[in-house]
Amino acid sequence: MNKMPSFYLASFCIMVLSFSITFASGHSVRNKTCIDDATIVLSFGLYQNSCPEAEAIIYSWVERAVSQDPRMAASLLRLHFHDCFVNGCDASVLLDDTPNFTGEKTAAPNLNSLRGFEVIDSIKADLEWACPQTVSCADILAIAARDSVVLSGGWGWEVQMGRKDSLTASRKAANNNIPGPNSNVATLVSNFQNIGLSLQDMVTLSGAHTIGRARCSTFSSRLNGGSNSDINLDFLESLQQLCSVSDTNTTLANLDDMTPSTFDNQYYVNLLSGKGLLVSDQVLATGDDNTREIVQTYVDDPSTFFEDFTNSMLKMGSLVPPTGTTGEIRANCRVVNEFNS
């Protein structure tokens, strides 16, 4: 696991703070955060004194879940993504609907798609027993995402901690902010830039699709062949056969058909071979010269992908709620504390 010196990221009203993390390899991460009317402190090793078993508890549950269902690694990683893309990394995605509240779980990108909520519940229950209301649900998501990558064979990184859990959620923002499977490069870049992430971050974080699966209905436009001159014909035939046998809303295909449970650079190799499962995958190699150049770099040098992925995950993980948003540490990740009695 890569090691980094401990440091504190603090963001203050009307201030942009740049920070640098130096890895053992000598590479650095640079990130920028701008927050108005809010103060948030993220640090490495935050729970060493207040809850020293926190990371071990989280890792143990993630390890158990992934051993029982290898697909769970991708599901937990995806939960962190879908959380951070909606008003920052604040565990809003975990809130259940109530008669007076509509959360994000029923948004189009999440409905009947997101998984792993029960794993987070188990982690939170153990943490509440060990150190009540100390570790936020948002931090659990960030740490579980890292552990999922490690357990799939990827590089590890130290996770910034100190996030607060939101008191509300936004179904509308989830529908608008999370990139769809049929997005072109321009749309993808816009979705990422809207939350402060670059084109480079977009291509790098798309590499999370080196693990996991997707329903046939999410790539149905790839199945008709026709205008899809960028698709590998043998790959197309295999997908058509797979998705013709049953309901396209339940049948699943591997996002990476070569090493579906291993976190590696094979995803990018697949793109150059016309074997991107989703439209939003394949366009990185065929829809834009700038994104294709990055794809080629990751094919040629896997270590560059791993380093860049770490950097982009740290950058995404530092996204915070918008101006004036307050937070708490939920005792139950599914409900705000006011209703947890």
Phi, psi and omega in degrees: 000135179295142181247141179227146175294146179290141177207168180245133174256114178240137179237130184239165182307129177051050181216137175253125182244122175263142177224159181228135175241131180253125179275168177300332180286348182097353179279153183238153173252134174237139182215157178227136178227135177229121182227133176257143174054030179209150176232128178223142179237121174248138180213162174270142177070027185302324187264013183301325180261318185282332180203072188298339180269002189304305184294325179293320178296314180297312181300318182299316179291320178295318178300316179296315182295317182290326178293327179279330183210094183306333179295339183297333178301312179294324181294318179290323176297319181293325177302317179296317177302307185292335174289309186293333182284352181241098177059033176085175185276089187225015178062020177297332182294342183273347184289131176281153172292150173228173178302335183245011186210133176247118180271203185259352185294336180263005174294153185306317181290346187249330188299128181054028184227309179292142180224169174099003182299323181291328176295316178297321178301315182294318178299313183297319180299317178295318180293324178293329176288319183284320184204087187304136175044050179245315183259123182286155176296326179296321176292324177301315180300318182293318181289318179297325177297314177300314182296326178296320177295314181299315182291346176263003177102004179273180178282152175260170177205157174282135186265133172291138183230162180121010178292154173253155177270138183289159175262355182210183180212173181220102177297322180298314180295325177296319178293326186270328191266331186277123183300141179269162184291345179253016182292143171271178185298318181300317179293317179299313180299318180297315179301318182285317181294330179297337178248013174091016178251147188269173173303317178301314178301320182299311180295320182293311182289337174298338177297349173300340178284010171286347172230159176104178182222163179221149179288148179304326182296338182279345178231029182300329180292342178277344189278340185278358180066256174045252186279358183279067181291349182269002184261139176294126188294322177295321178296316178301315181298320180293323179291318179298320179294316180299315189274359179268350189273339182200192183301125181290349177275350180240334180288135185244143174238149178290133176295328174237107187280356181264309180228070192294340182246010183246128178278100182215194182263011184299330177308315182286325174301317179300320182299319180290343178262007180074026184243034171283129186289311181267154174305317182293342173280304189297328183296341178295333180260340187238349187258352185197133181295323182292317179290324179297323179298320178292318176304314181297321178300317182288333174292316183286330187221089182302326182296327177295320176299312182300318179294315180294323179296317176302312181299315182290327176294320176297320180294313179295320182293346180266001178293133187241164179300159183290176183313132171079001182283130175259170181207180181209180171249106185292143173279332177229121187295343184273343183220152175288157187299329180305328183254009182260064182222000000 
